[in-house]
Amino acid sequence: MNEINSFKKGIKAGFPICVGYFPVSFAFGIFSVENGLSVLQAVLISLTNLTSAGQLAAVPIMVGGGTIIELILSQLVINSRYSLMSVSLSQKLGKSVKMPHRFLIAFGNTDEIFAVASSNKEKVGFKYMVGLILTPVIGWVSGTLTGAIAGNILPEIVISALGLAIYGMFIAIVVPVIKEEKWTALCVATSIVLSCIFYYAPVLKEVPTGFTVIICAVVASALFAFIKPITIEEIKEEVENNG
């Protein structure tokens, strides 16, 4: 099988992701400074952690004085899907990708980068993957920087309004799925109910935010994995539908 190993092609393929990442990370930059982080801290988080959901969950833990264990466990639960994506992507990597290269690719293996790389009919090489990862990283970090700076300049009412944008992004991701999948909708509803219980119950509301996220996510997922497990036939059908 042929191998795509052009840095320029990777840059070109990653540019739409770069454009899409900018407004989301802009909202994250505002969210970060609004919660008490400095511009530099917000940028360093985006530069070293390419995970919007993980970053959003991490900020309240950090500013709230959460423990390192709490932070690590929350990131492990939220980002566990990347391990499965990396296993799948490894099957698409060409001969030019050596073991040290795989660590760099794993760092930048976001949902969108994984989707673009996997959609290629040919194997993908290291230079292509560097280009594919580089442009989204630039978009993500520059968006965070711009948002963080704007958060220190714009009026408070504007900052509050723009800070809601990142929550709107996650709602936009979830809604199309739950409209098609009844069980996914029930799983989301269960996690919301659990989160509300932890927020309002006299004893449970003392549980740190990071652990609340972990518990709600694990309990809801495990419950519906037991109630409605995905069959081998369903997996095969999804693979066939996605090529």
C-alpha positions as CSV (number, residue, x, y, z in Angstrom):
1,M,0.0,0.0,0.0
2,N,1.3,3.5,-0.9
3,E,2.3,5.9,1.9
4,I,1.3,9.6,2.1
5,N,4.4,11.3,3.5
6,S,4.2,14.9,2.4
7,F,4.5,17.7,5.1
8,K,2.6,20.1,2.8
9,K,-0.3,17.7,2.4
10,G,-0.5,17.3,6.1
11,I,-0.5,21.1,6.6
12,K,-3.3,21.4,4.0
13,A,-5.4,18.6,5.5
14,G,-5.0,20.2,9.0
15,F,-5.9,23.7,8.1
16,P,-9.7,23.3,8.4
17,I,-9.2,21.8,11.8
18,C,-7.0,24.8,12.7
19,V,-9.8,27.1,11.7
20,G,-12.4,25.1,13.7
21,Y,-10.2,24.9,16.8
22,F,-9.6,28.7,17.1
23,P,-13.1,29.8,18.3
24,V,-13.3,26.8,20.7
25,S,-9.9,27.6,22.2
26,F,-10.8,31.3,22.3
27,A,-13.7,30.4,24.6
28,F,-11.4,28.3,26.7
29,G,-9.0,31.2,27.0
30,I,-11.7,33.4,28.3
31,F,-13.0,30.6,30.6
32,S,-9.5,30.2,32.1
33,V,-8.8,33.8,33.0
34,E,-12.4,34.2,34.2
35,N,-11.6,31.4,36.7
36,G,-8.4,33.0,37.9
37,L,-5.7,31.7,35.7
38,S,-3.1,33.9,34.0
39,V,-2.7,34.3,30.3
40,L,0.6,32.3,30.4
41,Q,-1.0,29.5,32.4
42,A,-3.9,29.2,30.0
43,V,-1.6,29.0,27.0
44,L,0.7,26.4,28.6
45,I,-2.4,24.2,29.3
46,S,-3.4,24.4,25.7
47,L,0.1,23.8,24.5
48,T,0.7,20.7,26.6
49,N,-2.9,19.2,26.6
50,L,-4.8,19.0,23.3
51,T,-8.1,18.0,24.9
52,S,-10.9,20.5,25.1
53,A,-13.0,18.4,27.5
54,G,-10.0,17.5,29.7
55,Q,-8.9,21.1,29.8
56,L,-12.4,22.4,30.7
57,A,-12.6,19.8,33.6
58,A,-9.1,20.5,34.8
59,V,-9.4,24.3,35.3
60,P,-12.0,24.1,38.2
61,I,-9.9,21.4,39.8
62,M,-6.7,23.5,39.7
63,V,-8.3,26.8,40.8
64,G,-10.3,25.0,43.5
65,G,-7.2,23.5,45.0
66,G,-7.8,19.9,44.0
67,T,-5.2,17.2,44.4
68,I,-2.9,15.8,41.8
69,I,-4.6,12.4,42.1
70,E,-8.0,14.0,41.5
71,L,-6.6,15.8,38.4
72,I,-5.0,12.7,37.0
73,L,-8.0,10.5,37.5
74,S,-10.4,13.0,35.9
75,Q,-8.1,13.2,32.8
76,L,-7.8,9.4,32.6
77,V,-11.5,9.0,32.6
78,I,-12.2,11.8,30.2
79,N,-9.4,11.0,27.7
80,S,-9.5,7.2,27.8
81,R,-11.0,7.2,24.3
82,Y,-7.7,8.4,22.9
83,S,-6.0,5.1,23.8
84,L,-8.5,3.3,21.5
85,M,-8.1,5.9,18.8
86,S,-4.3,5.5,19.0
87,V,-4.6,1.7,18.6
88,S,-6.7,2.2,15.5
89,L,-4.5,4.9,14.0
90,S,-1.4,2.7,14.5
91,Q,-2.8,0.5,11.8
92,K,-2.7,3.4,9.3
93,L,0.9,4.5,10.0
94,G,3.4,3.8,7.3
95,K,7.0,2.5,7.5
96,S,8.5,5.9,7.9
97,V,6.9,6.2,11.4
98,K,9.3,4.9,13.9
99,M,8.7,4.2,17.6
100,P,9.8,7.7,18.8
101,H,7.6,9.3,16.2
102,R,4.6,7.4,17.6
103,F,4.9,9.3,20.9
104,L,4.7,12.6,19.1
105,I,1.7,11.5,17.1
106,A,0.0,10.2,20.2
107,F,0.4,13.7,21.8
108,G,-1.5,15.2,18.9
109,N,-4.1,12.5,18.2
110,T,-7.3,14.4,18.8
111,D,-10.7,13.4,17.5
112,E,-10.5,15.5,14.4
113,I,-6.9,14.6,13.6
114,F,-7.6,11.0,14.0
115,A,-10.7,11.2,11.7
116,V,-8.7,13.0,8.9
117,A,-5.7,10.6,9.2
118,S,-7.9,7.5,9.2
119,S,-10.0,8.6,6.3
120,N,-7.0,8.3,3.9
121,K,-7.0,5.2,1.8
122,E,-3.2,5.0,1.9
123,K,-0.9,4.6,4.8
124,V,0.2,7.9,6.4
125,G,3.8,8.8,7.0
126,F,5.6,10.8,9.8
127,K,6.0,14.0,7.8
128,Y,2.3,14.0,6.8
129,M,1.3,13.5,10.5
130,V,3.6,16.3,11.7
131,G,1.9,18.7,9.2
132,L,-1.6,17.4,10.1
133,I,-0.9,18.0,13.8
134,L,1.0,21.2,13.6
135,T,-1.7,23.4,12.1
136,P,-4.4,22.4,14.6
137,V,-2.0,23.0,17.5
138,I,-1.3,26.5,16.2
139,G,-5.0,27.2,15.9
140,W,-5.7,25.8,19.4
141,V,-2.9,27.7,21.1
142,S,-3.4,30.9,19.3
143,G,-7.1,30.8,20.0
144,T,-6.4,30.3,23.7
145,L,-3.9,33.2,23.7
146,T,-6.3,35.5,22.0
147,G,-9.2,34.5,24.3
148,A,-7.1,34.9,27.4
149,I,-5.9,38.3,26.4
150,A,-9.4,39.4,25.5
151,G,-10.6,38.1,28.8
152,N,-8.4,40.7,30.5
153,I,-9.6,43.6,28.3
154,L,-13.3,43.0,27.5
155,P,-16.1,44.1,29.8
156,E,-17.2,41.6,32.5
157,I,-20.6,41.1,30.9
158,V,-19.0,40.2,27.5
159,I,-16.5,37.8,29.1
160,S,-19.4,36.0,30.9
161,A,-21.3,35.7,27.7
162,L,-18.4,34.4,25.7
163,G,-17.4,32.0,28.5
164,L,-20.6,30.2,27.9
165,A,-19.5,29.4,24.3
166,I,-17.4,26.4,25.3
167,Y,-20.4,24.8,27.1
168,G,-22.4,25.4,23.9
169,M,-19.8,23.5,21.9
170,F,-20.2,20.4,24.1
171,I,-24.0,20.7,23.9
172,A,-23.7,20.9,20.1
173,I,-21.6,17.7,20.1
174,V,-23.9,15.7,22.3
175,V,-27.3,16.8,20.9
176,P,-27.1,15.2,17.4
177,V,-26.0,11.9,19.0
178,I,-28.7,11.7,21.6
179,K,-31.4,12.6,19.0
180,E,-30.5,9.4,17.2
181,E,-29.5,7.1,20.1
182,K,-32.1,6.6,22.8
183,W,-29.7,4.8,25.1
184,T,-27.1,7.5,24.8
185,A,-29.7,10.1,25.7
186,L,-30.6,8.1,28.8
187,C,-27.0,7.7,29.7
188,V,-26.5,11.5,29.4
189,A,-29.6,12.1,31.5
190,T,-28.4,9.8,34.2
191,S,-25.1,11.5,34.4
192,I,-26.9,14.9,34.7
193,V,-29.1,13.6,37.5
194,L,-26.1,12.1,39.3
195,S,-24.2,15.5,39.0
196,C,-27.2,17.3,40.4
197,I,-27.4,14.9,43.3
198,F,-23.7,15.5,44.1
199,Y,-24.2,19.3,43.8
200,Y,-27.2,19.6,46.1
201,A,-27.1,16.6,48.5
202,P,-25.8,17.7,52.0
203,V,-23.0,15.2,52.3
204,L,-22.2,14.5,48.6
205,K,-21.8,18.2,47.8
206,E,-18.6,18.1,49.8
207,V,-17.0,15.7,47.3
208,P,-14.4,17.6,45.2
209,T,-15.4,18.6,41.7
210,G,-12.9,16.4,40.0
211,F,-14.0,13.2,41.8
212,T,-17.7,14.2,41.0
213,V,-16.9,14.2,37.3
214,I,-15.1,10.8,37.6
215,I,-17.9,9.2,39.6
216,C,-20.8,10.4,37.4
217,A,-19.0,9.5,34.2
218,V,-18.0,6.0,35.3
219,V,-21.3,5.1,37.0
220,A,-23.4,6.3,34.1
221,S,-21.2,4.6,31.5
222,A,-20.9,1.3,33.4
223,L,-24.7,1.2,34.1
224,F,-25.6,1.5,30.4
225,A,-22.8,-0.7,29.3
226,F,-24.5,-3.4,31.4
227,I,-28.1,-2.5,30.4
228,K,-27.4,-2.0,26.7
229,P,-24.1,-3.6,25.7
230,I,-22.8,-3.0,22.1
231,T,-22.9,-6.3,20.2
232,I,-20.2,-7.5,17.8
233,E,-22.7,-7.2,15.0
234,E,-23.3,-3.6,15.8
235,I,-19.6,-2.9,15.8
236,K,-19.2,-4.6,12.4
237,E,-22.1,-2.7,11.0
238,E,-20.6,0.7,12.2
239,V,-17.2,-0.2,10.7
240,E,-18.8,-1.1,7.4
241,N,-20.9,2.1,7.3
242,N,-17.8,4.2,8.1
243,G,-15.7,2.5,5.4
